[in-house]
């Protein structure tokens, strides 16, 4: 009976440690808890042998083994408390070195008379302590008391779920170590009574019990989901170990005609358990059995990326591309649920979810999620407010989706069905998938805008046709041309550009991993040309919006100088011409930051293109009582008076005689003028032929345009 309890205690501690480590191997809290449970498990077994040895010499050996095993118990508990509940460990270096040094000294003298010099066996086992027992007492008694005080301090400062978790941890540690110190140290050293020693390791079940309850009830260490899977695994393991032990006992007693005593049977059982752990094919079979039950499975990373790429490249409709790619991702990675939150231009959101209802995401939650600009993994997140929100929404991964610094949406993923954490392979797939799906979503949104524009245009043409019969033929021709233009822009340009962009990024990543710098540079140049083509397509789309009067502005207050410096830093990387800046004091204005940035980029792009022999460009910001002004001065070919009057017209390429190699449709300055005008500002140019040009735009300081509210 006693042996069964001892083995069960060791097994329970060992299982809890393995569960904790498998959940998050990178977390110091999980690592230290695993080490703590392993110490308990080893102590349980060695303590049993110390009380059931055949002679005083063996008894003394096992008692010293117990001291060697339990020497790190106090320091490991202290470090666990310092780390809990975070993934990293922050502890004073001097304290850490003292703990390590003290532990190593005790373990070094554990098998010498300095700890226990001899043992006397009468009605009970009475070891004679040596002078080194004082140092052991500091580790086994003093350090846990210090750790318990640290735990109380953390409890007072904590709140919410963390406070509940700490409460159960405090009670479990207090009861366990109080009983351990009384029965295994004070009773033995002070009163020379070892009758309670057998119960020492069993008291660890009190701590395990409180930890297990906190895991199930209050999500301690976030390992609740895999508890059931681990229990099944352990049951299979114990059954196989029992089968091995039973077979060994039968073989020895009936085939070899040898009777076994209780101690020999215990050793056979332990050896059988060891065989189970080291017998690789059998262990693999057990893992596969649990995999089939709990959805754990492997996948080919490159094949998954390829399949997701095919889905993204084969469809343009927003609903189709998000739903199909989400289904593929959830099915392959065995994820419980997933959600795309798409942000629209009019501040509305579109929620596409599988395995979860859209009503889960409230206004406040969406605003918090929108502010996140990095990949967030629940098990590694340190921000308490974000982690609490993820816990409330049952989210394990937050993946922001950006297309050219514009946030198009967010991908939210739940826990894996197997209960495992997201691996480096999973994160790698998501890092590749994120930019690809961002482009696809942006293109799908553009496609919908074009399709809606096309439908409205058709209605207007039909109305005009009914009212103006004499212009019927001409209007039909115009409508047909516009339809053809929109079809080309959406299908013939956007779709293949998306595929080229996606494959170029995948190739670039592949060549970087293979350290093929020459190929990576070539692919980067290809990607740059694709970006230029995308800019041209976006300009055409902007023209359509301007003509329809639907060019929307996302207004917000921002620092104008900060925008200028950000753009100058990016532009300087792509040109050998030196870009100088002369900026006034910081000024916050109200406007669409991205659109005004587009105006400045157009100015700089033209200055670079039309100043082929120039060595510098000067960007200035100035202000007076009512306005702020941004100007870009170049020292290039300049403009005549006649050209200056037409420079802001659509499809105008003034001043390009003899510069046929310069690409462009002449749309940039026209779009810039429309953006500035909609901000109630002014745009103009001053130029002298062959000496250079200066382009200006000014904005009112007290712009009375209303900032839009966020709509859900």
PEWO-V701829 format. One record per run of one state. SS is the DSSP state (H for helix, E for strand, C for the rest). FROM is the first residue (numbers start at 1). TO is the last residue. If there is no record, write none. Layout:
# PEWO-V701829
ss = {SS & SS}
from = {FROM & FROM}
to = {TO & TO}
This chain:
# PEWO-V701829
ss = {C & H & C & H & C & H & C & H & C & H & C & E & C & E & C & H & C & H & C & H & C & H & C & H & C & H & C & H & C & H & C & H & C & H & C & E & C & E & C & E & C & H & C & H & C & E & H & C & H & C & E & C & E & C & E & C & H & C & H & C & H & C & E & H & C & E & C & E & C & H & C & E & C & E & C & H & C & H & C & E & C & E & C}
from = {1 & 2 & 24 & 28 & 52 & 56 & 71 & 73 & 84 & 93 & 110 & 116 & 122 & 125 & 130 & 133 & 158 & 160 & 191 & 197 & 200 & 201 & 219 & 220 & 223 & 227 & 256 & 262 & 279 & 280 & 295 & 301 & 315 & 318 & 334 & 335 & 336 & 338 & 344 & 349 & 355 & 358 & 361 & 363 & 372 & 376 & 378 & 381 & 384 & 394 & 397 & 404 & 406 & 414 & 416 & 417 & 424 & 468 & 469 & 514 & 517 & 549 & 556 & 560 & 573 & 578 & 584 & 588 & 592 & 593 & 610 & 616 & 624 & 627 & 634 & 641 & 647 & 668 & 679 & 682 & 689 & 692 & 701}
to = {1 & 23 & 27 & 51 & 55 & 70 & 72 & 83 & 92 & 109 & 115 & 121 & 124 & 129 & 132 & 157 & 159 & 190 & 196 & 199 & 200 & 218 & 219 & 222 & 226 & 255 & 261 & 278 & 279 & 294 & 300 & 314 & 317 & 333 & 334 & 335 & 337 & 343 & 348 & 354 & 357 & 360 & 362 & 371 & 375 & 377 & 380 & 383 & 393 & 396 & 403 & 405 & 413 & 415 & 416 & 423 & 467 & 468 & 513 & 516 & 548 & 555 & 559 & 572 & 577 & 583 & 587 & 591 & 592 & 609 & 615 & 623 & 626 & 633 & 640 & 646 & 667 & 678 & 681 & 688 & 691 & 700 & 712}
